Amino acid sequence: MPISRLAVLEAGKSKIPLPAFFPSVSSIKTGLSPVDYIASLRAMASVTSQFLVSAFDVQRTTPDMKAKIVGLLHDAIRDNTVVLMDSGNYESYWMQARSEWEQHHFHQALREVDCTLAFGFDVQDPPQTFEEHVDLVVRRHQEDGTVSSRTALIPIVHGSPETLPGLCAAIVERTRAVAIAVPERRLGSGVFERARTVVQIRKALDAAGRYTPLHLLGTGNPISIALYAVAGADSFDGLEWCQTVVDFDSAQLFHLSQADFFRRQTQWGESDLSFSLRTLAHNLEFFADWMARLQGAIAEGVGERFCELNFPPRIYLQCRDSLGWREAR
């Protein structure tokens, strides 16, 4: 019997419509500081009601800056914004501080930071054997859970396209986690291989007889989001919202400096905001609309039709031919 797809992920008092996109906040490869991005997202709460923040960025800063971030996150939770906290391993890797960022540092963030959901402290170089890999992720999940019972925890799984379906299913079976997460880069080399891996992960998860949402880490391209949602993924996070500018007409991303080309697509283009804030608002407006329409299409079972109507024609045709989509007429 087919498993019904979840339209909403419940976490505590929060109800998150699916598919969902979390704009990521990070100190890596971005133009503003984390506190400035969080403050901007708070100011645009009418446009977006959820975002991701890094535990590393909260903990590895000055006391004054940490107090500001913690205060902003507390206020966000109070105002019903969904805050998803990442393990911080992405930032520790790029800051060459992996030896200085361990699970107990992450646990300190879990104790001190208000968040709705949190990814578990992931192992980026897991054991080679299937059983040891599953055991390690499950053990880390249990250790994280002893620190904060109020936060829903989502395990992150690192594997290959061949091993991820079985790993995800086994870990969910043992943890009963509210969702499972996989870095997009682990799904394969190209977008079509990655989409096929998502299909296989979804099949493996559904075989357990209950629906478990699949989150893809580092997926912030709107076309990729829609493609993977059709394949069976449910939530996403990425930095594209603050690294690029999106064209409303094609859903394609351009260099941030080219935002002037698209400023008339939203009311923000004529506002008195700075160039940076105006562009962030433009992008958030796009993602809010894109995700709302994608949610409707997925709920109605017409995700492929959504792609046909919203992808550039050559991209849609390649998706249709490579992934065996039916004619969406």
Phi, psi and omega in degrees: 000129181299144178271128180290136180286139179286135175266342183217135172258122179263130178222105186063234179271356184269144174236116187253112178299140179244147356295153184232147174239130177251110173300127183273143173247127182208154175275356185258129174058038178227163187269335181246171177280158178306318182295326178291320177294318180296317178298321178295317178295323177296320181292337181252032182299337178287342181262317180227138184245021180200150175198167180248140177229151182267132176299325179299315182293331178287316187278325187262063178212182181287156179304318180295317181292322178298317179299321178295315181296313180300320178295317178297319180292322176300314179295324179297313178298318179301325182268017174071021170281139178273121179250121177253121181258129178273163184292337182092359183291332177297312181292319181296327178294309184287337176271004182053046182231029183298324180288344181257004180230100184241178187300324182291333174292318177298320179298325177298320177295319178301324180288326191261341189251132174284124175210154181278316181226157175213140170285149177287167178283106190274157178254108186281342176236075187286168176300158183283327184277147183301311184296317180293323178298310180299314181301319182293314180296318179296317180296316178299320179298317180293320179295318177297322183293335179287343184276319184217105180280345184275347184253128176287126185256139182240115178293144173255134183242125174254125180198196177253166176305329182283324186266339187301316180304311180293320179298312181300315181297316182293320181291318177296321180300322183272333183261336187055036181295154181291337179198170177228145185235146179222133173296135181304321184298339180281350186280344182148182184279307183253169185296327181286319175299320180296319178297320179295324177294321176301317178303316182290322176296317179299317178299317181294320179293316183293336181298341179285348177093004174218156185270124175243119179299145179249123178256138176250120180279137176078026178247101181234006176276124186300324178293317177297320179303311181295318180300313181288330176295318176298324181287340177130005176274158190236333179212159191210156170218154180186166182261359184302330182299335181243001179253340186223181170235141184257140175271117181301327186285327185243351185063019179263154185259145180229166178302143184305324182294343181271012180301333179302330180296336189241010189294337181276002181281342177222167178293338182295335183297335181256011182279172179270010179292161175295163179306315183296310182293324178298320180289319177300316180296319176304311182294317180296323176298317178299309184297324178299315180291315181301313183290323179297317179289324177294320177302315179297318181294317179295318180298326181271358180074026182237041180299321180294325176295321176303316180295320179298321184281336190242344176276151167305140187309315183295326179288318178299315182297321177295320177297313182300314184287322184284328185255000176071031177294147176283163174298123187269039180272000000 
